[in-house]
Amino acid sequence: MNRSSRDIIFLIRETELDSIVFEKEIENLHQIFARTETISQFCRVHESVNRNSITSKRTRLMKYLHEEQHKPFRFLINKN
């Protein structure tokens, strides 16, 4: 994911923070997000729910994600 396309808010207690330190912290956060925002991780934490079934299969989740128009009574739910 492009760093500039991410929206995130930082709440920092320190009033004077060196810009080099701040950039290093942003880069560290970006690396953490890059590891967790993979498609395999996405498939682990989501499931596709149909009116009659629930599945966690990666192929079905990918098929659902690539559909232009979703069918009625089909949902993508986070397992959390």
C-alpha positions in Angstrom: 0.0 0.0 0.0 1.2 3.5 -0.8 2.2 5.4 2.4 0.6 8.5 1.2 -2.8 6.9 0.7 -3.1 5.8 4.4 -5.2 7.9 6.8 -4.2 7.6 10.4 -4.2 9.9 13.4 -1.3 10.1 15.9 -1.8 11.4 19.4 1.6 12.3 20.8 2.3 13.5 24.3 5.7 15.0 23.7 5.5 18.6 22.6 8.9 18.7 20.9 9.4 15.7 18.7 12.3 15.6 16.3 11.2 15.2 12.7 13.8 12.4 12.1 12.4 10.5 15.1 8.9 11.0 13.9 9.7 9.8 10.4 11.3 6.7 11.8 8.2 6.0 13.9 6.0 6.4 10.8 8.3 4.0 8.8 8.1 1.4 11.6 4.3 1.6 11.7 4.2 1.3 7.9 6.3 -1.9 8.1 3.9 -3.3 10.7 0.9 -2.5 8.6 2.5 -4.0 5.5 2.9 -7.3 7.2 -0.7 -7.4 8.5 -2.4 -6.1 5.3 -1.6 -9.1 3.1 -4.3 -11.1 1.3 -3.5 -14.3 3.3 -4.0 -12.4 6.6 -7.2 -10.9 5.3 -8.5 -14.4 4.4 -7.6 -15.7 7.9 -9.7 -13.1 9.6 -12.8 -12.9 7.4 -15.5 -15.3 6.3 -18.1 -15.2 3.6 -21.6 -15.7 4.8 -24.4 -16.9 2.5 -27.9 -17.3 3.5 -27.3 -21.1 3.7 -23.6 -21.4 4.5 -20.5 -19.9 6.0 -17.0 -20.4 4.5 -13.5 -19.3 5.2 -12.0 -20.8 2.0 -9.6 -18.4 0.3 -10.9 -19.1 -3.2 -14.4 -18.2 -2.3 -13.4 -15.1 -0.4 -11.3 -13.9 -3.4 -14.2 -14.6 -5.7 -16.5 -12.5 -3.5 -14.0 -9.6 -3.4 -13.7 -9.5 -7.1 -17.4 -9.5 -7.9 -18.6 -6.2 -9.4 -22.1 -6.6 -7.9 -22.7 -8.7 -4.9 -25.6 -11.1 -4.7 -28.4 -10.5 -2.1 -27.9 -12.1 1.3 -24.1 -12.6 0.9 -21.9 -10.9 3.4 -18.2 -10.6 4.3 -17.8 -10.7 8.0 -14.8 -10.2 10.2 -14.3 -13.1 12.6 -13.2 -10.8 15.3 
